[in-house]
């Protein structure tokens, strides 16, 4: 069974959101069968930073829509965008 890697960009609601805490909340919120891999905090503009995160899952679990919805439901998240999706 093939696995996919999905690179997400997660934008916080405000510059005051604690991104390290947000990363921990995301790790607990992703759907079962989805593994959180590497993540980094990247500067955007004017003090705003985003989280770039790689998640992996079996291709049979479908696209990233359920992952995006789970992350969007977390308080402090303004936007989730899929930057890249590739097979392993």
N, C-alpha and C positions, 0 to 999 in steps of 0.2 A: 504494500500500500504506500503510495507516494505521500510525502509530507510537504506542506507549503510553509513558507516564511512570509509573514506580513509585517511590513514596516509601517507604523502609525505615527502621526504627528498629533499630539494632544495639546490643545491650547487651554490654559487656565482662564477662569473668569476675570481675574484681576492680577496685578503684579504682586499683591500681598499674599497670594495663595502659596502655602508651603509645598513646594514641588516634591521634596523627598517624602513627605507624608502622603501626598497624592499618589506617588508611585506605589507605596505600600497598599493604599486603598484599591488601586487598579489591580494589583497582583491578587487581591482577595476577591475581586469582582468578575474577573474574566470567566467565561463559561468553562465547564469541566471538559477536559480533553485539550485545552489550550495552554501551552507552556509559555510563560514570559521568559524571554531570553535577555539579550543586552538592552540597556536603556541608557540614555544620556540626556542631559539638560542642555539645550542649545539657545543662544541668544537670538531674539527676533528683531526688536527695535524698541528704543526708548525705555529700556529697563524690563521689557516684557520678555519672558523666556518660555520655551515650550519643551515638552518631553518628546523625544524620539524614542520609540520602543519597538523592538522586534518580538513578535510572538510566533510560535510554531504550532501547527496542528495537522492532523490527518486530513488529506484532501477530501475524504468521504464525508467530513463534517460540514462541508459547504463553504460558502464565501464568508467574508468578514462582517456581514451585517449584524449578527448576534453579538459579536465582540464590540463593535461600535456602539450598539444600543446599551450594552452593559456598562461601558465606560461613560457614556453620556449621562447615565442615571446617577453618577457619582456627583455629590455636591462639590462645586469648585471647578468643574469641567465645563468649558464653553463650547469646544468644538473638537471633533475627532476626524482626522482625514487619513485615508490610506495613501501612503506615498509610493509603495511598491508591493507587489505580490509576486512571489516566484516559487518554483518547485525546488525541492532539495534533491 
